[in-house]
Amino acid sequence: MKNLKIIWVIVIAFVINSTPILGQSESKKNKIIADCASAKAEFIEKDTLMKTLFDKAYGYVIFPNVGKGGFGIGAAAGNGAVYEHKRLIGMAKLSQLSIGFQAGGQAYREVIFFESKKEMEQFKESRFEFSAQISAVAVSEGASANVKYTDGVMVFTMQKGGLMYEASIGGQKFNFSKL
């Protein structure tokens, strides 16, 4: 009987963790996809050189609305759309956990560019994670001019709102679901 309870707890935990990405309604997916199109336009508007990155990247994922908050321990989450050769191929979920000095909350956008099929495949297999060593570039006019891929990946963020003080370490984890 005790083993049965443990199995049910594991099943429920799995369902709760996978529902946000796998159980999205069509209307929610369509909203995320529309938000991604708007976010892409805003990235390009803020830095016109990013158009070339979107055009030449093997693939990319856009998270148009990432929410982050913390006090000592922090967390962030967001949903996005995944593109390969500029074609929509799936949906993604970002989750992040951090620890250290941090207080506040913020909302931001994030785009991750993949230089080659290798990095794209790692992402699609949900084996892709960012450690504390990966840094994102804040988008501003000309910010993308001298940025290079690091280990086949390039990351840009755009602040949407909020205020967060942070000196913490953590990492981002991603889950992919094919359309």
C-alpha positions as CSV (number, residue, x, y, z in Angstrom):
1,M,0.0,0.0,0.0
2,K,2.8,2.4,0.9
3,N,4.5,1.7,-2.5
4,L,1.2,2.5,-4.3
5,K,1.1,5.9,-2.5
6,I,4.6,6.7,-3.6
7,I,3.8,5.7,-7.2
8,W,0.8,8.0,-7.2
9,V,2.8,10.9,-5.8
10,I,5.4,10.4,-8.5
11,V,2.7,10.3,-11.2
12,I,1.0,13.4,-9.9
13,A,4.3,15.3,-9.7
14,F,5.0,14.3,-13.3
15,V,1.6,15.4,-14.5
16,I,1.9,18.8,-12.7
17,N,5.4,19.4,-14.1
18,S,4.5,18.4,-17.7
19,T,1.0,19.9,-17.9
20,P,2.2,23.5,-18.4
21,I,3.9,22.6,-21.6
22,L,2.1,19.5,-22.9
23,G,-1.4,20.4,-21.7
24,Q,-1.6,23.9,-23.2
25,S,-4.8,24.6,-24.9
26,E,-4.7,25.7,-28.6
27,S,-5.7,29.2,-27.6
28,K,-2.9,29.5,-25.1
29,K,-0.4,28.1,-27.7
30,N,-1.7,30.6,-30.2
31,K,-1.3,33.5,-27.7
32,I,2.3,32.4,-26.9
33,I,3.1,32.3,-30.7
34,A,1.5,35.7,-31.2
35,D,3.5,37.1,-28.2
36,C,6.7,35.6,-29.7
37,A,6.0,37.4,-33.0
38,S,5.6,40.7,-31.1
39,A,8.7,40.0,-29.0
40,K,10.8,39.2,-32.1
41,A,9.6,42.5,-33.7
42,E,10.6,44.4,-30.5
43,F,14.0,42.7,-30.4
44,I,14.7,43.8,-34.0
45,E,13.2,47.3,-33.3
46,K,15.5,47.8,-30.3
47,D,18.6,46.5,-32.2
48,T,18.1,46.3,-36.0
49,L,21.2,44.1,-36.3
50,M,19.3,41.3,-34.7
51,K,17.3,40.8,-37.9
52,T,20.5,39.2,-39.3
53,L,20.7,36.9,-36.3
54,F,17.1,35.7,-36.7
55,D,17.7,35.2,-40.5
56,K,21.0,33.3,-40.2
57,A,20.6,31.2,-37.0
58,Y,20.0,27.5,-37.5
59,G,17.2,27.9,-35.0
60,Y,16.0,29.9,-32.0
61,V,13.5,29.9,-29.2
62,I,11.7,33.0,-28.0
63,F,10.3,33.4,-24.5
64,P,8.1,36.5,-24.7
65,N,7.1,36.6,-21.0
66,V,9.4,35.3,-18.3
67,G,8.5,36.1,-14.8
68,K,11.2,36.1,-12.1
69,G,11.1,36.7,-8.4
70,G,13.0,35.9,-5.3
71,F,14.1,36.6,-1.8
72,G,17.2,34.6,-1.0
73,I,15.9,31.8,-3.2
74,G,14.6,32.8,-6.6
75,A,12.7,31.2,-9.4
76,A,11.7,32.1,-13.0
77,A,9.4,30.6,-15.5
78,G,8.1,31.2,-19.0
79,N,6.7,29.6,-22.1
80,G,7.9,30.1,-25.6
81,A,8.0,29.0,-29.2
82,V,10.8,27.1,-31.0
83,Y,11.8,27.8,-34.6
84,E,14.2,25.8,-36.8
85,H,15.2,27.3,-40.2
86,K,12.7,30.1,-39.4
87,R,9.8,27.6,-39.2
88,L,7.7,27.0,-36.0
89,I,8.4,23.4,-34.8
90,G,7.4,23.4,-31.2
91,M,6.8,24.9,-27.8
92,A,9.2,25.3,-24.9
93,K,9.1,25.9,-21.2
94,L,11.8,27.7,-19.2
95,S,12.3,27.1,-15.5
96,Q,15.1,28.6,-13.4
97,L,16.2,28.3,-9.8
98,S,18.8,30.5,-8.1
99,I,20.2,31.0,-4.7
100,G,22.1,33.9,-3.2
101,F,21.4,37.6,-2.5
102,Q,18.3,38.5,-4.4
103,A,15.2,40.5,-3.7
104,G,12.3,41.6,-5.9
105,G,10.6,40.6,-9.1
106,Q,10.9,41.3,-12.8
107,A,9.5,40.4,-16.2
108,Y,11.7,40.0,-19.2
109,R,11.9,38.5,-22.7
110,E,14.6,36.1,-23.8
111,V,15.7,34.7,-27.1
112,I,18.2,31.9,-27.5
113,F,19.9,31.4,-30.9
114,F,21.4,28.1,-31.9
115,E,24.3,28.1,-34.3
116,S,24.0,24.6,-35.6
117,K,21.9,21.4,-35.7
118,K,23.9,19.9,-32.7
119,E,22.8,22.6,-30.2
120,M,19.3,22.6,-31.6
121,E,19.0,18.8,-31.2
122,Q,20.2,19.1,-27.6
123,F,17.4,21.6,-27.0
124,K,14.8,19.5,-28.7
125,E,15.8,16.5,-26.6
126,S,15.2,18.6,-23.4
127,R,18.9,18.0,-22.6
128,F,19.7,21.7,-22.8
129,E,20.6,23.7,-19.6
130,F,22.4,26.9,-18.9
131,S,24.7,27.0,-16.0
132,A,25.8,30.1,-14.1
133,Q,28.7,30.6,-16.6
134,I,26.4,31.4,-19.5
135,S,25.6,35.1,-19.7
136,A,22.9,36.9,-21.6
137,V,23.3,40.2,-23.5
138,A,20.8,42.9,-22.6
139,V,19.4,44.2,-25.9
140,S,20.1,47.8,-26.8
141,E,20.9,49.5,-30.1
142,G,24.0,47.8,-31.6
143,A,24.4,45.3,-28.7
144,S,24.4,42.4,-31.2
145,A,27.1,43.8,-33.4
146,N,30.1,42.2,-31.7
147,V,28.4,39.2,-29.9
148,K,29.6,35.8,-30.9
149,Y,28.2,32.3,-30.3
150,T,29.6,30.6,-27.1
151,D,29.4,26.9,-27.4
152,G,27.0,27.3,-30.3
153,V,24.5,29.4,-28.3
154,M,23.8,33.1,-28.1
155,V,21.3,34.6,-25.6
156,F,19.7,38.0,-25.5
157,T,17.2,39.4,-22.9
158,M,15.0,42.5,-22.8
159,Q,13.7,43.9,-19.6
160,K,9.9,44.4,-19.5
161,G,9.4,45.7,-16.0
162,G,10.0,45.2,-12.3
163,L,13.0,45.6,-10.2
164,M,15.3,42.9,-8.8
165,Y,18.6,43.1,-6.9
166,E,20.6,40.0,-7.5
167,A,24.0,38.5,-6.8
168,S,23.1,34.8,-7.1
169,I,24.0,31.7,-9.0
170,G,21.6,29.3,-10.7
171,G,20.7,27.8,-14.0
172,Q,18.0,27.6,-16.5
173,K,16.4,24.3,-17.6
174,F,14.2,23.9,-20.7
175,N,11.6,21.4,-21.9
176,F,10.5,21.1,-25.5
177,S,7.4,19.7,-27.0
178,K,7.0,19.2,-30.7
179,L,3.9,20.6,-32.4
